[in-house]
Amino acid sequence: MGAGGRMNERKNVLERVPVEKPPFEISLIKKAIPPHCFNRSLIRSTYYLFRDLCMCYMFYYLASTYIPLLPHPLAYIAWPAYWFSQGSIFMGLWIIAHDMGHHSFSEYEWLDDTLGFIIHSALFTPYFSFKYSHRRHHVHTNSLEDDEIWIPKRKTDTLYSEILNNPIGHLFMAIAKVLIGFPTYFLFNMYGKKYNGFASHFYPQSPIFNDNERNQIWLSDAGILVVLYALYLVVASASAKWLFCIYGVPIMVMNGEFFIITLLHHSHPSLPHYDSRGWEWLRGVLSTVDRDYGILNNIFHNVTNAHVIHHLITTIPHYHILEATKAMKPILGDYYKYDDTPILKAFWRETKECIYVEQDEGAEKSGVYWFRK
């Protein structure tokens, strides 16, 4: 088998993954996966979309109908429960639209783009802008020069390596990432690739995009403007407070979950990053990690606990990725990384441990960089 047939059963989740050239190719991984895992069923995909929409409506109906009738002590408990539940369902819907951008929802790209555009716009995500930048993230995963998101800091960035590298700074950064990481990424390309010029997912002339993509960036912006106008009409007919409680806070919860999920996919003390001397596509995509979010794995359509296979083959539908992951693990062996550390504990650990990257002493020519604190 590709890595000696060994399963990833290390007790020490912080043990580094191998960085040598993998003894297998993507073709071998594809052959190991049952053929039906590559099939995209419009009926089955629509079922999961319909399920999430029904759950959204159910939580909306319960919150808008019954929480206002509760006495204040119970309402103070019911509202946070609604916010977390609805925000998590929003995250599940967001992931389905993300899959549409990868063309893993159906065999019809026009349908995937139409539905994805509507759903992502409703969740304040510029669909085509994200589709294009995210595609490049998959092409250049864990490349220090060319990846589009989660570019690690260097030791020379003293704001992170010295000034904020303390318990208070760690807490500040953790809170800031959860609260404003999502909008600042799309607005100002925070945590993204450094470009010459103003980089924003809302700016059609941004260097993130090429000339063939700019018209669809305008369309993405128009989708967000339509949603903003619809929300203005809701405020005019109801109230800003009602909209904030029903829609605004769940969106904030979704934003925080998005940032935690994506950060934990690509930040781990045992995972390397590469510069141009060491990077190649397969090494890059294998430097990702699967996590366990408990019951939320199902709500998040298993993108959380089957993310490695998603980077290897983006068009496998989410309802097949667990089976595909099980089939590929014997091939990957020690190159497969799984960490079942409780998520909040892992988020805090990675916030403290993954501050900047540098090469090991004596390996300055390897092109391999590891997180330091």
C-alpha positions in Angstrom: 0.0 0.0 0.0 1.0 3.6 -0.5 2.5 4.2 2.9 3.1 0.7 4.1 -0.5 0.1 4.7 -0.3 1.8 8.1 -3.4 3.5 9.4 -3.0 6.9 11.2 -3.3 5.6 14.8 -0.8 7.7 16.5 -1.7 8.5 20.1 0.3 11.8 19.9 -1.8 14.1 17.7 1.0 16.6 17.7 3.5 14.3 16.0 4.6 15.8 12.7 3.2 14.3 9.5 5.8 13.1 6.9 7.1 15.7 4.4 8.9 13.4 2.1 7.4 13.0 -1.4 4.4 10.7 -1.0 5.0 7.1 -2.4 1.6 7.3 -4.2 -0.1 9.5 -6.8 -3.6 10.9 -6.9 -4.5 8.2 -9.4 -4.0 5.5 -6.8 -6.2 7.3 -4.4 -9.0 7.6 -6.9 -8.7 3.9 -7.8 -9.2 3.0 -4.1 -12.4 5.0 -3.8 -15.6 3.1 -4.8 -16.8 4.5 -8.2 -20.3 5.5 -6.9 -18.7 8.0 -4.6 -18.0 10.2 -7.6 -21.7 10.3 -8.7 -23.6 13.5 -8.1 -27.3 12.9 -7.6 -29.5 16.0 -8.1 -32.3 14.3 -6.1 -30.1 13.4 -3.2 -28.4 16.8 -3.2 -31.7 18.6 -3.3 -32.9 16.5 -0.3 -30.1 17.9 1.9 -30.8 21.4 0.6 -34.5 21.0 1.3 -33.7 19.5 4.8 -31.6 22.6 5.7 -34.2 25.0 4.5 -36.9 23.3 6.4 -34.8 23.4 9.6 -34.2 27.1 9.0 -37.9 27.7 8.8 -38.6 25.6 11.8 -36.2 27.5 14.0 -37.5 30.8 12.6 -41.1 29.8 13.3 -40.4 28.6 16.8 -38.3 31.7 17.7 -40.7 34.3 16.2 -43.8 32.7 17.6 -43.0 31.3 21.0 -39.9 33.1 22.4 -41.7 36.5 22.7 -44.3 34.7 24.9 -41.8 33.4 27.3 -41.0 35.1 30.7 -37.7 37.0 30.6 -35.6 34.4 32.5 -36.6 31.7 30.0 -36.2 34.1 27.1 -32.6 34.8 28.1 -32.0 31.1 27.6 -34.1 30.5 24.6 -32.6 33.3 22.4 -29.0 32.1 22.7 -30.2 28.5 22.0 -32.0 29.8 18.9 -29.0 31.8 17.8 -26.6 28.9 18.0 -29.0 26.4 16.4 -30.0 28.7 13.5 -26.4 29.9 13.0 -25.3 26.3 12.7 -28.0 25.5 10.1 -26.9 28.7 8.2 -23.4 27.2 8.3 -24.7 23.9 6.8 -26.5 25.9 4.0 -23.3 27.9 3.4 -21.4 24.6 3.0 -23.9 23.3 0.4 -23.5 26.6 -1.6 -19.7 26.1 -1.2 -20.2 22.6 -2.8 -22.1 24.2 -5.6 -19.1 26.4 -6.3 -17.1 23.2 -6.6 -19.7 21.7 -9.0 -20.3 18.8 -6.6 -24.1 19.4 -6.1 -25.3 18.3 -9.5 -24.2 17.5 -13.1 -25.5 20.9 -14.2 -23.0 23.7 -13.6 -25.6 26.4 -14.4 -27.9 25.1 -11.8 -25.1 24.9 -9.2 -24.1 28.5 -9.9 -27.7 29.8 -9.8 -28.5 28.1 -6.5 -25.1 28.9 -5.0 -25.4 32.5 -5.9 -28.8 32.8 -4.2 -27.8 31.0 -1.0 -24.4 32.6 -0.6 -25.9 36.1 -1.3 -28.5 35.5 1.4 -25.7 34.6 3.8 -23.6 37.7 2.9 -21.0 35.8 0.9 -20.1 37.1 -2.6 -20.6 33.8 -4.5 -18.5 34.2 -7.6 -15.8 36.1 -5.9 -15.4 33.4 -3.3 -15.7 30.7 -5.9 -12.7 32.0 -7.9 -10.4 32.8 -4.9 -11.4 29.5 -3.2 -10.6 27.6 -6.4 -7.0 29.0 -6.3 -6.8 28.0 -2.6 -7.4 24.4 -3.7 -4.8 24.7 -6.5 -2.1 26.2 -4.2 -2.9 24.8 -0.8 -0.3 25.5 1.9 2.0 27.3 -0.5 3.5 30.3 1.3 3.7 32.3 -1.9 0.6 31.4 -3.7 -2.1 30.1 -1.3 -5.2 32.4 -1.1 -6.1 32.0 2.6 -4.4 31.2 5.9 -1.0 32.4 4.9 1.1 31.9 8.1 2.9 34.8 9.7 6.7 34.9 9.8 8.8 35.6 12.8 9.8 39.0 11.4 6.1 40.1 11.8 6.7 41.3 15.3 3.1 42.3 15.9 2.2 38.6 16.0 5.5 37.0 17.1 6.2 39.4 19.9 3.6 42.0 20.8 0.5 39.8 20.7 2.4 36.6 21.6 1.1 36.4 25.2 -2.1 35.2 27.0 -3.9 38.5 26.6 -2.8 38.8 23.0 -3.9 35.3 22.3 -7.3 35.9 23.8 -7.7 39.1 21.8 -6.8 37.4 18.6 -9.2 34.5 19.2 -12.1 36.8 19.9 -11.3 39.1 16.9 -11.1 36.1 14.6 -14.5 34.7 15.7 -16.3 38.1 15.7 -14.8 39.9 12.6 -12.7 37.4 10.8 -15.4 36.5 8.2 -16.2 40.1 7.1 -12.6 41.3 7.2 -11.5 38.4 5.0 -14.0 39.2 2.3 -13.8 43.0 2.6 -10.0 43.4 3.0 -8.5 40.0 2.3 -7.3 39.6 5.9 -5.5 36.3 6.4 -5.2 36.1 2.6 -2.5 36.3 0.0 -0.6 39.6 -0.2 -1.2 41.5 -3.4 0.0 44.7 -4.9 -3.0 47.0 -4.7 -6.3 46.9 -2.9 -7.5 43.3 -2.6 -11.1 42.7 -1.8 -13.7 40.1 -2.8 -16.1 43.0 -3.4 -13.8 45.0 -5.7 -14.1 43.8 -9.4 -10.7 45.3 -10.2 -9.1 43.6 -7.3 -5.8 41.7 -8.2 -7.4 38.6 -6.8 -9.3 38.2 -10.1 -8.4 38.0 -13.7 -10.1 40.0 -16.5 -12.4 37.0 -17.4 -13.9 37.0 -13.9 -14.5 40.7 -13.2 -18.1 40.8 -14.7 -19.2 38.1 -12.3 -17.7 40.0 -9.4 -20.1 42.8 -10.2 -22.9 40.2 -10.2 -21.8 38.9 -6.7 -21.9 42.5 -5.4 -25.4 43.0 -6.9 -26.6 39.9 -5.1 -25.4 41.3 -1.8 -27.0 44.7 -2.5 -30.4 43.0 -3.2 -30.2 41.2 0.1 -29.3 44.5 1.9 -32.3 46.2 0.3 -34.6 43.3 1.4 -33.3 43.6 4.9 -34.0 47.3 4.8 -37.6 46.6 3.9 -37.8 44.1 6.8 -36.6 46.7 9.2 -39.1 49.2 7.8 -42.0 46.8 8.3 -40.8 45.2 11.6 -37.9 46.6 13.5 -34.1 46.5 13.6 -34.2 44.7 16.9 -36.4 42.0 15.5 -34.2 41.5 12.5 -31.0 41.5 14.6 -32.4 38.7 16.9 -33.9 36.6 14.1 -31.3 37.0 11.4 -28.4 39.1 12.5 -27.1 37.1 15.5 -27.4 33.8 13.7 -25.3 35.3 10.8 -22.7 36.3 13.3 -22.7 32.7 14.8 -22.2 31.3 11.2 -19.4 33.8 10.7 -17.6 32.6 13.8 -18.2 28.9 12.9 -16.8 29.5 9.4 -13.7 31.0 10.8 -13.1 28.3 13.4 -13.7 25.5 10.9 -11.5 26.9 8.2 -8.7 27.9 10.5 -8.6 24.4 12.1 -8.5 22.7 8.7 -5.2 24.4 7.9 -3.6 25.3 11.2 -2.1 22.5 13.3 1.3 22.2 15.1 2.1 19.0 13.2 1.3 20.3 9.7 3.9 21.9 7.4 3.8 24.8 4.9 6.1 25.0 1.9 7.8 27.7 -0.1 8.5 27.3 -3.8 11.5 25.0 -3.2 9.4 22.3 -1.4 5.8 22.8 -2.5 4.0 20.5 -4.8 0.3 20.1 -5.1 0.0 16.6 -3.4 2.2 17.5 -0.5 0.2 20.7 0.0 -3.2 19.2 0.1 -2.1 16.4 2.4 -1.1 19.1 4.9 -4.6 19.4 6.1 -6.4 17.8 9.0 -9.8 16.2 9.7 -11.5 17.2 13.0 -14.4 15.9 15.0 -17.2 18.3 15.8 -19.6 15.7 17.3 -23.2 16.1 16.3 -22.3 19.2 14.2 -20.4 17.0 11.8 -23.8 16.0 10.3 -25.1 19.6 10.4 -21.9 20.7 8.6 -22.3 17.9 6.0 -19.1 16.2 7.2 -16.8 18.9 5.6 -15.3 19.0 9.1 -14.4 15.4 9.6 -13.7 14.6 5.9 -11.8 17.7 4.7 -8.7 15.9 3.5 -10.6 14.0 0.8 -12.3 17.3 -0.2 -8.9 18.8 -1.0 -7.8 15.7 -2.9 -11.0 15.5 -5.0 -13.3 18.5 -4.8 -16.2 17.1 -6.9 -17.1 14.2 -4.5 -20.5 15.1 -3.0 -20.6 15.6 0.7 -22.8 12.5 1.2 -20.0 10.3 -0.1 -17.0 11.9 1.5 -17.0 9.7 4.7 -17.0 6.5 2.6 -14.3 8.0 0.3 -12.2 8.9 3.4 -12.4 5.4 4.8 -11.3 4.0 1.4 -8.3 6.3 1.0 -6.9 6.0 4.5 -5.0 2.8 3.9 -3.3 4.4 0.9 -2.4 7.6 2.8 -1.2 5.9 6.0 0.8 8.3 8.1 0.2 11.1 5.5 -3.4 11.2 6.7 -4.0 13.5 9.7 -6.9 13.3 12.1 -7.3 15.1 15.4 -10.2 14.4 17.7 -9.2 17.1 20.3 -12.4 18.9 21.5 -12.9 21.8 19.1 -12.8 24.7 21.6 -9.7 23.2 23.2 -8.1 22.7 19.8 -9.0 26.3 18.7 -7.3 27.7 21.8 -4.3 25.4 21.4 -3.8 26.5 17.8 -4.3 30.1 18.7 -1.4 29.8 21.2 0.8 27.4 19.3 0.5 28.4 15.6 1.8 31.9 15.8 4.4 32.0 13.0 6.3 29.5 10.8 10.0 29.0 10.2 12.3 26.3 9.0 14.0 23.8 11.3 17.6 24.6 12.1 19.9 22.9 9.6 17.0 22.4 7.1 17.0 25.9 5.6 17.1 24.6 2.1 14.3 22.2 2.5 11.5 24.7 1.8 9.5 23.2 4.7 8.2 25.5 7.4 6.7 24.5 10.8 4.6 26.5 13.2 6.3 28.1 16.2 5.0 30.0 19.2 
